[in-house]
Amino acid sequence: MIIPVRCFSCGKPVAQLWETFSKRVKAGEAPKKVMDELGLKRFCCRALFMGNIDLMHTVARFKKA
């Protein structure tokens, strides 16, 4: 799934935060701390980030028919 530009529920712009979030979490920081510092306070926005699975590398392997 590609991270949407805006949160589906509240409409807050969230796409610009995804790169920072994913880099910091991969570096070992706690997701809760990172989301708090990025200003993601609503449950809908947090669920969007926690439920996102980056499938672009998997999908890119398949040839377009």
mmCIF file of the N, C-alpha and C atoms, coordinates in Angstrom:
data_MODEL
# 
_entry.id   MODEL 
# 
loop_
_atom_site.group_PDB 
_atom_site.id 
_atom_site.type_symbol 
_atom_site.label_atom_id 
_atom_site.label_alt_id 
_atom_site.label_comp_id 
_atom_site.label_asym_id 
_atom_site.label_entity_id 
_atom_site.label_seq_id 
_atom_site.pdbx_PDB_ins_code 
_atom_site.Cartn_x 
_atom_site.Cartn_y 
_atom_site.Cartn_z 
_atom_site.occupancy 
_atom_site.B_iso_or_equiv 
_atom_site.pdbx_formal_charge 
_atom_site.auth_seq_id 
_atom_site.auth_comp_id 
_atom_site.auth_asym_id 
_atom_site.auth_atom_id 
_atom_site.pdbx_PDB_model_num 
ATOM 1   N N  . MET A 1 1  ? 0.835   -1.182 0.000   1.00 0.00 ? 1  MET A N  1 
ATOM 2   C CA . MET A 1 1  ? 0.000   0.000  0.000   1.00 0.00 ? 1  MET A CA 1 
ATOM 3   C C  . MET A 1 1  ? 0.876   1.239  0.000   1.00 0.00 ? 1  MET A C  1 
ATOM 4   N N  . ILE A 1 2  ? 0.496   2.225  -0.752  1.00 0.00 ? 2  ILE A N  1 
ATOM 5   C CA . ILE A 1 2  ? 1.189   3.503  -0.766  1.00 0.00 ? 2  ILE A CA 1 
ATOM 6   C C  . ILE A 1 2  ? 0.509   4.391  0.270   1.00 0.00 ? 2  ILE A C  1 
ATOM 7   N N  . ILE A 1 3  ? 1.304   5.114  1.028   1.00 0.00 ? 3  ILE A N  1 
ATOM 8   C CA . ILE A 1 3  ? 0.733   5.985  2.055   1.00 0.00 ? 3  ILE A CA 1 
ATOM 9   C C  . ILE A 1 3  ? -0.091  7.077  1.368   1.00 0.00 ? 3  ILE A C  1 
ATOM 10  N N  . PRO A 1 4  ? -1.327  7.301  1.805   1.00 0.00 ? 4  PRO A N  1 
ATOM 11  C CA . PRO A 1 4  ? -2.157  8.320  1.160   1.00 0.00 ? 4  PRO A CA 1 
ATOM 12  C C  . PRO A 1 4  ? -1.678  9.736  1.498   1.00 0.00 ? 4  PRO A C  1 
ATOM 13  N N  . VAL A 1 5  ? -2.046  10.690 0.667   1.00 0.00 ? 5  VAL A N  1 
ATOM 14  C CA . VAL A 1 5  ? -1.650  12.077 0.892   1.00 0.00 ? 5  VAL A CA 1 
ATOM 15  C C  . VAL A 1 5  ? -2.299  12.620 2.155   1.00 0.00 ? 5  VAL A C  1 
ATOM 16  N N  . ARG A 1 6  ? -3.574  12.284 2.364   1.00 0.00 ? 6  ARG A N  1 
ATOM 17  C CA . ARG A 1 6  ? -4.307  12.746 3.543   1.00 0.00 ? 6  ARG A CA 1 
ATOM 18  C C  . ARG A 1 6  ? -4.888  11.560 4.291   1.00 0.00 ? 6  ARG A C  1 
ATOM 19  N N  . CYS A 1 7  ? -5.110  11.742 5.576   1.00 0.00 ? 7  CYS A N  1 
ATOM 20  C CA . CYS A 1 7  ? -5.766  10.720 6.391   1.00 0.00 ? 7  CYS A CA 1 
ATOM 21  C C  . CYS A 1 7  ? -7.190  10.527 5.876   1.00 0.00 ? 7  CYS A C  1 
ATOM 22  N N  . PHE A 1 8  ? -7.616  9.287  5.779   1.00 0.00 ? 8  PHE A N  1 
ATOM 23  C CA . PHE A 1 8  ? -8.942  8.990  5.266   1.00 0.00 ? 8  PHE A CA 1 
ATOM 24  C C  . PHE A 1 8  ? -10.054 9.531  6.170   1.00 0.00 ? 8  PHE A C  1 
ATOM 25  N N  . SER A 1 9  ? -9.827  9.549  7.470   1.00 0.00 ? 9  SER A N  1 
ATOM 26  C CA . SER A 1 9  ? -10.874 9.942  8.407   1.00 0.00 ? 9  SER A CA 1 
ATOM 27  C C  . SER A 1 9  ? -10.929 11.440 8.672   1.00 0.00 ? 9  SER A C  1 
ATOM 28  N N  . CYS A 1 10 ? -9.792  12.027 9.041   1.00 0.00 ? 10 CYS A N  1 
ATOM 29  C CA . CYS A 1 10 ? -9.809  13.427 9.461   1.00 0.00 ? 10 CYS A CA 1 
ATOM 30  C C  . CYS A 1 10 ? -9.337  14.401 8.394   1.00 0.00 ? 10 CYS A C  1 
ATOM 31  N N  . GLY A 1 11 ? -8.638  13.923 7.372   1.00 0.00 ? 11 GLY A N  1 
ATOM 32  C CA . GLY A 1 11 ? -8.199  14.794 6.292   1.00 0.00 ? 11 GLY A CA 1 
ATOM 33  C C  . GLY A 1 11 ? -6.873  15.486 6.526   1.00 0.00 ? 11 GLY A C  1 
ATOM 34  N N  . LYS A 1 12 ? -6.169  15.151 7.598   1.00 0.00 ? 12 LYS A N  1 
ATOM 35  C CA . LYS A 1 12 ? -4.876  15.780 7.883   1.00 0.00 ? 12 LYS A CA 1 
ATOM 36  C C  . LYS A 1 12 ? -3.841  15.300 6.864   1.00 0.00 ? 12 LYS A C  1 
ATOM 37  N N  . PRO A 1 13 ? -3.013  16.196 6.306   1.00 0.00 ? 13 PRO A N  1 
ATOM 38  C CA . PRO A 1 13 ? -1.951  15.775 5.389   1.00 0.00 ? 13 PRO A CA 1 
ATOM 39  C C  . PRO A 1 13 ? -0.893  14.957 6.150   1.00 0.00 ? 13 PRO A C  1 
ATOM 40  N N  . VAL A 1 14 ? -0.625  13.741 5.672   1.00 0.00 ? 14 VAL A N  1 
ATOM 41  C CA . VAL A 1 14 ? 0.300   12.859 6.380   1.00 0.00 ? 14 VAL A CA 1 
ATOM 42  C C  . VAL A 1 14 ? 1.416   12.300 5.487   1.00 0.00 ? 14 VAL A C  1 
ATOM 43  N N  . ALA A 1 15 ? 1.319   12.442 4.185   1.00 0.00 ? 15 ALA A N  1 
ATOM 44  C CA . ALA A 1 15 ? 2.268   11.797 3.281   1.00 0.00 ? 15 ALA A CA 1 
ATOM 45  C C  . ALA A 1 15 ? 3.699   12.287 3.484   1.00 0.00 ? 15 ALA A C  1 
ATOM 46  N N  . GLN A 1 16 ? 3.873   13.559 3.814   1.00 0.00 ? 16 GLN A N  1 
ATOM 47  C CA . GLN A 1 16 ? 5.217   14.107 3.967   1.00 0.00 ? 16 GLN A CA 1 
ATOM 48  C C  . GLN A 1 16 ? 5.914   13.568 5.211   1.00 0.00 ? 16 GLN A C  1 
ATOM 49  N N  . LEU A 1 17 ? 5.182   12.964 6.122   1.00 0.00 ? 17 LEU A N  1 
ATOM 50  C CA . LEU A 1 17 ? 5.750   12.446 7.367   1.00 0.00 ? 17 LEU A CA 1 
ATOM 51  C C  . LEU A 1 17 ? 6.215   10.995 7.256   1.00 0.00 ? 17 LEU A C  1 
ATOM 52  N N  . TRP A 1 18 ? 5.803   10.296 6.208   1.00 0.00 ? 18 TRP A N  1 
ATOM 53  C CA . TRP A 1 18 ? 6.060   8.864  6.103   1.00 0.00 ? 18 TRP A CA 1 
ATOM 54  C C  . TRP A 1 18 ? 7.553   8.535  6.023   1.00 0.00 ? 18 TRP A C  1 
ATOM 55  N N  . GLU A 1 19 ? 8.310   9.242  5.208   1.00 0.00 ? 19 GLU A N  1 
ATOM 56  C CA . GLU A 1 19 ? 9.746   8.956  5.059   1.00 0.00 ? 19 GLU A CA 1 
ATOM 57  C C  . GLU A 1 19 ? 10.472  9.113  6.398   1.00 0.00 ? 19 GLU A C  1 
ATOM 58  N N  . THR A 1 20 ? 10.197  10.195 7.084   1.00 0.00 ? 20 THR A N  1 
ATOM 59  C CA . THR A 1 20 ? 10.833  10.441 8.379   1.00 0.00 ? 20 THR A CA 1 
ATOM 60  C C  . THR A 1 20 ? 10.451  9.351  9.373   1.00 0.00 ? 20 THR A C  1 
ATOM 61  N N  . PHE A 1 21 ? 9.180   9.015  9.409   1.00 0.00 ? 21 PHE A N  1 
ATOM 62  C CA . PHE A 1 21 ? 8.703   7.977  10.323  1.00 0.00 ? 21 PHE A CA 1 
ATOM 63  C C  . PHE A 1 21 ? 9.385   6.644  10.045  1.00 0.00 ? 21 PHE A C  1 
ATOM 64  N N  . SER A 1 22 ? 9.398   6.214  8.794   1.00 0.00 ? 22 SER A N  1 
ATOM 65  C CA . SER A 1 22 ? 9.950   4.895  8.477   1.00 0.00 ? 22 SER A CA 1 
ATOM 66  C C  . SER A 1 22 ? 11.455  4.831  8.739   1.00 0.00 ? 22 SER A C  1 
ATOM 67  N N  . LYS A 1 23 ? 12.185  5.895  8.446   1.00 0.00 ? 23 LYS A N  1 
ATOM 68  C CA . LYS A 1 23 ? 13.632  5.905  8.694   1.00 0.00 ? 23 LYS A CA 1 
ATOM 69  C C  . LYS A 1 23 ? 13.942  5.821  10.185  1.00 0.00 ? 23 LYS A C  1 
ATOM 70  N N  . ARG A 1 24 ? 13.195  6.597  10.977  1.00 0.00 ? 24 ARG A N  1 
ATOM 71  C CA . ARG A 1 24 ? 13.456  6.609  12.413  1.00 0.00 ? 24 ARG A CA 1 
ATOM 72  C C  . ARG A 1 24 ? 13.077  5.294  13.077  1.00 0.00 ? 24 ARG A C  1 
ATOM 73  N N  . VAL A 1 25 ? 11.995  4.666  12.633  1.00 0.00 ? 25 VAL A N  1 
ATOM 74  C CA . VAL A 1 25 ? 11.585  3.387  13.210  1.00 0.00 ? 25 VAL A CA 1 
ATOM 75  C C  . VAL A 1 25 ? 12.587  2.296  12.818  1.00 0.00 ? 25 VAL A C  1 
ATOM 76  N N  . LYS A 1 26 ? 13.065  2.316  11.573  1.00 0.00 ? 26 LYS A N  1 
ATOM 77  C CA . LYS A 1 26 ? 14.068  1.338  11.146  1.00 0.00 ? 26 LYS A CA 1 
ATOM 78  C C  . LYS A 1 26 ? 15.382  1.525  11.894  1.00 0.00 ? 26 LYS A C  1 
ATOM 79  N N  . ALA A 1 27 ? 15.651  2.763  12.341  1.00 0.00 ? 27 ALA A N  1 
ATOM 80  C CA . ALA A 1 27 ? 16.864  3.042  13.104  1.00 0.00 ? 27 ALA A CA 1 
ATOM 81  C C  . ALA A 1 27 ? 16.754  2.559  14.544  1.00 0.00 ? 27 ALA A C  1 
ATOM 82  N N  . GLY A 1 28 ? 15.548  2.162  14.962  1.00 0.00 ? 28 GLY A N  1 
ATOM 83  C CA . GLY A 1 28 ? 15.404  1.591  16.297  1.00 0.00 ? 28 GLY A CA 1 
ATOM 84  C C  . GLY A 1 28 ? 14.591  2.396  17.284  1.00 0.00 ? 28 GLY A C  1 
ATOM 85  N N  . GLU A 1 29 ? 14.055  3.536  16.866  1.00 0.00 ? 29 GLU A N  1 
ATOM 86  C CA . GLU A 1 29 ? 13.244  4.331  17.780  1.00 0.00 ? 29 GLU A CA 1 
ATOM 87  C C  . GLU A 1 29 ? 11.857  3.715  17.933  1.00 0.00 ? 29 GLU A C  1 
ATOM 88  N N  . ALA A 1 30 ? 11.227  4.002  19.036  1.00 0.00 ? 30 ALA A N  1 
ATOM 89  C CA . ALA A 1 30 ? 9.875   3.495  19.296  1.00 0.00 ? 30 ALA A CA 1 
ATOM 90  C C  . ALA A 1 30 ? 8.870   4.248  18.420  1.00 0.00 ? 30 ALA A C  1 
ATOM 91  N N  . PRO A 1 31 ? 7.958   3.520  17.745  1.00 0.00 ? 31 PRO A N  1 
ATOM 92  C CA . PRO A 1 31 ? 6.975   4.186  16.890  1.00 0.00 ? 31 PRO A CA 1 
ATOM 93  C C  . PRO A 1 31 ? 6.114   5.214  17.625  1.00 0.00 ? 31 PRO A C  1 
ATOM 94  N N  . LYS A 1 32 ? 5.778   4.940  18.887  1.00 0.00 ? 32 LYS A N  1 
ATOM 95  C CA . LYS A 1 32 ? 4.960   5.878  19.662  1.00 0.00 ? 32 LYS A CA 1 
ATOM 96  C C  . LYS A 1 32 ? 5.680   7.215  19.829  1.00 0.00 ? 32 LYS A C  1 
ATOM 97  N N  . LYS A 1 33 ? 6.942   7.160  20.158  1.00 0.00 ? 33 LYS A N  1 
ATOM 98  C CA . LYS A 1 33 ? 7.727   8.378  20.357  1.00 0.00 ? 33 LYS A CA 1 
ATOM 99  C C  . LYS A 1 33 ? 7.843   9.165  19.056  1.00 0.00 ? 33 LYS A C  1 
ATOM 100 N N  . VAL A 1 34 ? 8.093   8.463  17.961  1.00 0.00 ? 34 VAL A N  1 
ATOM 101 C CA . VAL A 1 34 ? 8.254   9.120  16.663  1.00 0.00 ? 34 VAL A CA 1 
ATOM 102 C C  . VAL A 1 34 ? 6.951   9.799  16.241  1.00 0.00 ? 34 VAL A C  1 
ATOM 103 N N  . MET A 1 35 ? 5.822   9.104  16.394  1.00 0.00 ? 35 MET A N  1 
ATOM 104 C CA . MET A 1 35 ? 4.539   9.689  16.012  1.00 0.00 ? 35 MET A CA 1 
ATOM 105 C C  . MET A 1 35 ? 4.195   10.889 16.881  1.00 0.00 ? 35 MET A C  1 
ATOM 106 N N  . ASP A 1 36 ? 4.524   10.833 18.173  1.00 0.00 ? 36 ASP A N  1 
ATOM 107 C CA . ASP A 1 36 ? 4.287   11.974 19.052  1.00 0.00 ? 36 ASP A CA 1 
ATOM 108 C C  . ASP A 1 36 ? 5.094   13.186 18.598  1.00 0.00 ? 36 ASP A C  1 
ATOM 109 N N  . GLU A 1 37 ? 6.356   12.970 18.237  1.00 0.00 ? 37 GLU A N  1 
ATOM 110 C CA . GLU A 1 37 ? 7.222   14.068 17.820  1.00 0.00 ? 37 GLU A CA 1 
ATOM 111 C C  . GLU A 1 37 ? 6.837   14.622 16.453  1.00 0.00 ? 37 GLU A C  1 
ATOM 112 N N  . LEU A 1 38 ? 6.254   13.792 15.597  1.00 0.00 ? 38 LEU A N  1 
ATOM 113 C CA . LEU A 1 38 ? 5.830   14.255 14.278  1.00 0.00 ? 38 LEU A CA 1 
ATOM 114 C C  . LEU A 1 38 ? 4.467   14.942 14.324  1.00 0.00 ? 38 LEU A C  1 
ATOM 115 N N  . GLY A 1 39 ? 3.786   14.884 15.447  1.00 0.00 ? 39 GLY A N  1 
ATOM 116 C CA . GLY A 1 39 ? 2.504   15.563 15.594  1.00 0.00 ? 39 GLY A CA 1 
ATOM 117 C C  . GLY A 1 39 ? 1.304   14.718 15.217  1.00 0.00 ? 39 GLY A C  1 
ATOM 118 N N  . LEU A 1 40 ? 1.465   13.396 15.150  1.00 0.00 ? 40 LEU A N  1 
ATOM 119 C CA . LEU A 1 40 ? 0.342   12.505 14.864  1.00 0.00 ? 40 LEU A CA 1 
ATOM 120 C C  . LEU A 1 40 ? -0.317  12.154 16.183  1.00 0.00 ? 40 LEU A C  1 
ATOM 121 N N  . LYS A 1 41 ? -1.373  12.862 16.515  1.00 0.00 ? 41 LYS A N  1 
ATOM 122 C CA . LYS A 1 41 ? -2.027  12.687 17.805  1.00 0.00 ? 41 LYS A CA 1 
ATOM 123 C C  . LYS A 1 41 ? -3.345  11.932 17.707  1.00 0.00 ? 41 LYS A C  1 
ATOM 124 N N  . ARG A 1 42 ? -3.986  11.945 16.545  1.00 0.00 ? 42 ARG A N  1 
ATOM 125 C CA . ARG A 1 42 ? -5.280  11.277 16.389  1.00 0.00 ? 42 ARG A CA 1 
ATOM 126 C C  . ARG A 1 42 ? -5.081  9.789  16.111  1.00 0.00 ? 42 ARG A C  1 
ATOM 127 N N  . PHE A 1 43 ? -6.030  8.991  16.590  1.00 0.00 ? 43 PHE A N  1 
ATOM 128 C CA . PHE A 1 43 ? -5.943  7.547  16.409  1.00 0.00 ? 43 PHE A CA 1 
ATOM 129 C C  . PHE A 1 43 ? -6.023  7.157  14.944  1.00 0.00 ? 43 PHE A C  1 
ATOM 130 N N  . CYS A 1 44 ? -6.803  7.894  14.157  1.00 0.00 ? 44 CYS A N  1 
ATOM 131 C CA . CYS A 1 44 ? -6.958  7.536  12.749  1.00 0.00 ? 44 CYS A CA 1 
ATOM 132 C C  . CYS A 1 44 ? -5.631  7.692  11.998  1.00 0.00 ? 44 CYS A C  1 
ATOM 133 N N  . CYS A 1 45 ? -4.903  8.754  12.268  1.00 0.00 ? 45 CYS A N  1 
ATOM 134 C CA . CYS A 1 45 ? -3.610  8.975  11.613  1.00 0.00 ? 45 CYS A CA 1 
ATOM 135 C C  . CYS A 1 45 ? -2.575  7.954  12.085  1.00 0.00 ? 45 CYS A C  1 
ATOM 136 N N  . ARG A 1 46 ? -2.584  7.647  13.369  1.00 0.00 ? 46 ARG A N  1 
ATOM 137 C CA . ARG A 1 46 ? -1.656  6.661  13.916  1.00 0.00 ? 46 ARG A CA 1 
ATOM 138 C C  . ARG A 1 46 ? -1.923  5.276  13.320  1.00 0.00 ? 46 ARG A C  1 
ATOM 139 N N  . ALA A 1 47 ? -3.197  4.926  13.180  1.00 0.00 ? 47 ALA A N  1 
ATOM 140 C CA . ALA A 1 47 ? -3.548  3.628  12.608  1.00 0.00 ? 47 ALA A CA 1 
ATOM 141 C C  . ALA A 1 47 ? -3.114  3.541  11.154  1.00 0.00 ? 47 ALA A C  1 
ATOM 142 N N  . LEU A 1 48 ? -3.180  4.642  10.441  1.00 0.00 ? 48 LEU A N  1 
ATOM 143 C CA . LEU A 1 48 ? -2.754  4.682  9.051   1.00 0.00 ? 48 LEU A CA 1 
ATOM 144 C C  . LEU A 1 48 ? -1.266  4.348  8.940   1.00 0.00 ? 48 LEU A C  1 
ATOM 145 N N  . PHE A 1 49 ? -0.466  4.891  9.837   1.00 0.00 ? 49 PHE A N  1 
ATOM 146 C CA . PHE A 1 49 ? 0.974   4.647  9.814   1.00 0.00 ? 49 PHE A CA 1 
ATOM 147 C C  . PHE A 1 49 ? 1.317   3.246  10.317  1.00 0.00 ? 49 PHE A C  1 
ATOM 148 N N  . MET A 1 50 ? 0.651   2.803  11.388  1.00 0.00 ? 50 MET A N  1 
ATOM 149 C CA . MET A 1 50 ? 0.970   1.497  11.952  1.00 0.00 ? 50 MET A CA 1 
ATOM 150 C C  . MET A 1 50 ? 0.476   0.356  11.066  1.00 0.00 ? 50 MET A C  1 
ATOM 151 N N  . GLY A 1 51 ? -0.585  0.587  10.326  1.00 0.00 ? 51 GLY A N  1 
ATOM 152 C CA . GLY A 1 51 ? -1.147  -0.458 9.486   1.00 0.00 ? 51 GLY A CA 1 
ATOM 153 C C  . GLY A 1 51 ? -0.578  -0.503 8.083   1.00 0.00 ? 51 GLY A C  1 
ATOM 154 N N  . ASN A 1 52 ? 0.287   0.440  7.753   1.00 0.00 ? 52 ASN A N  1 
ATOM 155 C CA . ASN A 1 52 ? 0.833   0.506  6.401   1.00 0.00 ? 52 ASN A CA 1 
ATOM 156 C C  . ASN A 1 52 ? 1.945   -0.534 6.214   1.00 0.00 ? 52 ASN A C  1 
ATOM 157 N N  . ILE A 1 53 ? 1.873   -1.255 5.111   1.00 0.00 ? 53 ILE A N  1 
ATOM 158 C CA . ILE A 1 53 ? 2.913   -2.212 4.744   1.00 0.00 ? 53 ILE A CA 1 
ATOM 159 C C  . ILE A 1 53 ? 3.445   -1.775 3.391   1.00 0.00 ? 53 ILE A C  1 
ATOM 160 N N  . ASP A 1 54 ? 4.753   -1.570 3.302   1.00 0.00 ? 54 ASP A N  1 
ATOM 161 C CA . ASP A 1 54 ? 5.344   -1.107 2.056   1.00 0.00 ? 54 ASP A CA 1 
ATOM 162 C C  . ASP A 1 54 ? 5.481   -2.276 1.080   1.00 0.00 ? 54 ASP A C  1 
ATOM 163 N N  . LEU A 1 55 ? 4.625   -2.308 0.083   1.00 0.00 ? 55 LEU A N  1 
ATOM 164 C CA . LEU A 1 55 ? 4.608   -3.398 -0.892  1.00 0.00 ? 55 LEU A CA 1 
ATOM 165 C C  . LEU A 1 55 ? 5.157   -2.987 -2.253  1.00 0.00 ? 55 LEU A C  1 
ATOM 166 N N  . MET A 1 56 ? 5.693   -1.790 -2.373  1.00 0.00 ? 56 MET A N  1 
ATOM 167 C CA . MET A 1 56 ? 6.141   -1.307 -3.679  1.00 0.00 ? 56 MET A CA 1 
ATOM 168 C C  . MET A 1 56 ? 7.235   -2.192 -4.277  1.00 0.00 ? 56 MET A C  1 
ATOM 169 N N  . HIS A 1 57 ? 8.166   -2.666 -3.460  1.00 0.00 ? 57 HIS A N  1 
ATOM 170 C CA . HIS A 1 57 ? 9.254   -3.512 -3.976  1.00 0.00 ? 57 HIS A CA 1 
ATOM 171 C C  . HIS A 1 57 ? 8.719   -4.871 -4.424  1.00 0.00 ? 57 HIS A C  1 
ATOM 172 N N  . THR A 1 58 ? 7.725   -5.366 -3.746  1.00 0.00 ? 58 THR A N  1 
ATOM 173 C CA . THR A 1 58 ? 7.114   -6.644 -4.109  1.00 0.00 ? 58 THR A CA 1 
ATOM 174 C C  . THR A 1 58 ? 6.323   -6.515 -5.412  1.00 0.00 ? 58 THR A C  1 
ATOM 175 N N  . VAL A 1 59 ? 5.546   -5.475 -5.526  1.00 0.00 ? 59 VAL A N  1 
ATOM 176 C CA . VAL A 1 59 ? 4.718   -5.258 -6.718  1.00 0.00 ? 59 VAL A CA 1 
ATOM 177 C C  . VAL A 1 59 ? 5.574   -4.945 -7.929  1.00 0.00 ? 59 VAL A C  1 
ATOM 178 N N  . ALA A 1 60 ? 6.674   -4.238 -7.731  1.00 0.00 ? 60 ALA A N  1 
ATOM 179 C CA . ALA A 1 60 ? 7.528   -3.831 -8.848  1.00 0.00 ? 60 ALA A CA 1 
ATOM 180 C C  . ALA A 1 60 ? 8.191   -5.025 -9.546  1.00 0.00 ? 60 ALA A C  1 
ATOM 181 N N  . ARG A 1 61 ? 8.264   -6.162 -8.894  1.00 0.00 ? 61 ARG A N  1 
ATOM 182 C CA . ARG A 1 61 ? 8.894   -7.337 -9.508  1.00 0.00 ? 61 ARG A CA 1 
ATOM 183 C C  . ARG A 1 61 ? 8.048   -7.948 -10.622 1.00 0.00 ? 61 ARG A C  1 
ATOM 184 N N  . PHE A 1 62 ? 6.748   -7.724 -10.592 1.00 0.00 ? 62 PHE A N  1 
ATOM 185 C CA . PHE A 1 62 ? 5.856   -8.339 -11.569 1.00 0.00 ? 62 PHE A CA 1 
ATOM 186 C C  . PHE A 1 62 ? 5.761   -7.507 -12.835 1.00 0.00 ? 62 PHE A C  1 
ATOM 187 N N  . LYS A 1 63 ? 5.767   -8.189 -13.940 1.00 0.00 ? 63 LYS A N  1 
ATOM 188 C CA . LYS A 1 63 ? 5.709   -7.542 -15.234 1.00 0.00 ? 63 LYS A CA 1 
ATOM 189 C C  . LYS A 1 63 ? 4.281   -7.127 -15.555 1.00 0.00 ? 63 LYS A C  1 
ATOM 190 N N  . LYS A 1 64 ? 4.146   -5.951 -16.153 1.00 0.00 ? 64 LYS A N  1 
ATOM 191 C CA . LYS A 1 64 ? 2.829   -5.469 -16.557 1.00 0.00 ? 64 LYS A CA 1 
ATOM 192 C C  . LYS A 1 64 ? 2.366   -6.263 -17.772 1.00 0.00 ? 64 LYS A C  1 
ATOM 193 N N  . ALA A 1 65 ? 1.135   -6.743 -17.744 1.00 0.00 ? 65 ALA A N  1 
ATOM 194 C CA . ALA A 1 65 ? 0.634   -7.579 -18.821 1.00 0.00 ? 65 ALA A CA 1 
ATOM 195 C C  . ALA A 1 65 ? 0.132   -6.784 -19.988 1.00 0.00 ? 65 ALA A C  1 
# 
